[in-house]
Amino acid sequence: MRATYGTAVVADADYGSPVSQEDAQSRAASFMKTYLKDPLSAQYDWKPVKRAWIHMQPTAFKPRMYGYALEGLINSKNSYGGYVGFTSFRFFYRDGKLLQVAELTEDGMWSQVHPPPP
């Protein structure tokens, strides 16, 4: 079965311990408090947690890492006090730990936010 980036591709892969919807959302919101200019103004629209895979460092030589992803649309105010519009973010968890946060760019690519790219 062929799949696109981030979708579950192998039924018998080791995805680690699942993360609950509540825990995933709470951890994602905590991270966003450190990332957003005005975290108290943040508005969230979460999708359900699902099995997913990533490459921690996107190269052909790194194996896929399986785990769980939470995607959501996030909107908050900028430095001028205006809302910037909803932006897509993906939060990747493995065994309950938040390992990667990515933001969907205007050109449709996922840009790694956390941990910072090398």
C-alpha positions as CSV (number, residue, x, y, z in Angstrom):
1,M,0.0,0.0,0.0
2,R,1.4,3.4,-1.0
3,A,0.7,6.4,1.2
4,T,1.7,10.0,1.5
5,Y,3.8,11.6,4.2
6,G,2.4,11.2,7.7
7,T,-0.3,8.6,7.0
8,A,-0.3,5.2,8.6
9,V,1.3,2.7,6.1
10,V,2.0,-0.5,8.0
11,A,-0.5,-2.3,10.2
12,D,2.1,-4.2,12.1
13,A,4.6,-1.4,12.7
14,D,5.6,-0.5,16.2
15,Y,3.7,2.8,16.9
16,G,4.6,2.8,20.6
17,S,2.1,3.7,23.3
18,P,-0.9,5.6,22.1
19,V,-1.5,9.2,23.3
20,S,-5.0,10.2,24.2
21,Q,-6.8,13.0,22.5
22,E,-6.9,15.0,25.7
23,D,-3.2,14.5,26.5
24,A,-2.2,15.3,22.9
25,Q,-4.2,18.5,22.8
26,S,-2.9,19.6,26.2
27,R,0.7,19.0,25.3
28,A,0.3,20.8,22.0
29,A,-1.3,23.8,23.6
30,S,1.5,23.9,26.2
31,F,4.1,23.9,23.3
32,M,2.2,26.7,21.5
33,K,2.4,28.9,24.6
34,T,6.1,29.0,24.0
35,Y,5.8,29.5,20.3
36,L,3.0,32.1,19.8
37,K,3.4,35.9,20.3
38,D,0.0,36.0,22.2
39,P,-0.7,32.5,23.4
40,L,-3.7,33.7,25.5
41,S,-5.5,34.6,22.3
42,A,-5.0,31.2,20.7
43,Q,-8.0,29.5,19.1
44,Y,-7.7,25.8,18.4
45,D,-9.6,23.5,16.0
46,W,-8.3,19.9,16.6
47,K,-8.6,16.8,14.5
48,P,-8.6,13.3,16.0
49,V,-5.3,11.7,16.9
50,K,-4.2,9.1,14.4
51,R,-1.4,6.7,13.7
52,A,1.3,8.3,11.6
53,W,5.0,8.2,10.6
54,I,7.7,10.8,10.1
55,H,11.4,11.1,9.3
56,M,13.0,13.0,12.2
57,Q,15.7,14.4,9.9
58,P,14.3,14.3,6.4
59,T,16.9,12.3,4.4
60,A,16.7,9.1,2.4
61,F,19.0,7.3,4.9
62,K,16.9,7.8,8.1
63,P,14.2,5.2,8.7
64,R,10.6,6.1,9.4
65,M,9.5,6.7,13.0
66,Y,6.0,5.5,13.7
67,G,3.8,7.1,16.4
68,Y,0.7,9.3,16.7
69,A,-0.1,12.6,15.1
70,L,-2.4,15.4,16.2
71,E,-3.2,17.9,13.5
72,G,-5.0,21.2,14.1
73,L,-5.8,24.7,12.9
74,I,-4.4,27.4,15.2
75,N,-5.1,31.1,15.2
76,S,-3.7,33.8,17.5
77,K,-3.0,37.5,17.6
78,N,0.2,39.0,16.2
79,S,2.3,41.8,17.7
80,Y,-0.2,44.4,16.4
81,G,-3.2,42.7,18.2
82,G,-4.8,41.3,15.1
83,Y,-5.6,37.7,14.4
84,V,-3.4,36.2,11.7
85,G,-5.8,33.5,10.5
86,F,-5.8,29.8,11.1
87,T,-2.6,27.9,10.3
88,S,-2.2,24.1,10.1
89,F,0.1,22.5,12.6
90,R,1.1,18.8,13.1
91,F,2.3,17.4,16.5
92,F,4.0,14.0,16.5
93,Y,4.1,11.8,19.6
94,R,6.0,8.6,20.3
95,D,5.4,6.8,23.6
96,G,3.6,9.9,25.0
97,K,6.5,12.3,24.2
98,L,6.1,15.2,21.8
99,L,9.0,14.7,19.3
100,Q,8.2,17.0,16.5
101,V,6.0,20.0,15.6
102,A,5.5,21.1,12.0
103,E,3.7,24.0,10.4
104,L,2.1,23.9,7.0
105,T,3.7,26.6,4.9
106,E,1.9,28.7,2.2
107,D,3.4,26.4,-0.5
108,G,1.9,23.3,1.0
109,M,5.1,21.9,2.7
110,W,5.4,20.9,6.3
111,S,8.2,23.0,8.0
112,Q,9.7,21.6,11.1
113,V,9.2,24.0,14.1
114,H,10.4,21.7,17.0
115,P,12.9,20.4,17.4
116,P,14.7,23.1,15.3
117,P,16.1,21.7,12.0
118,P,19.9,21.0,12.1
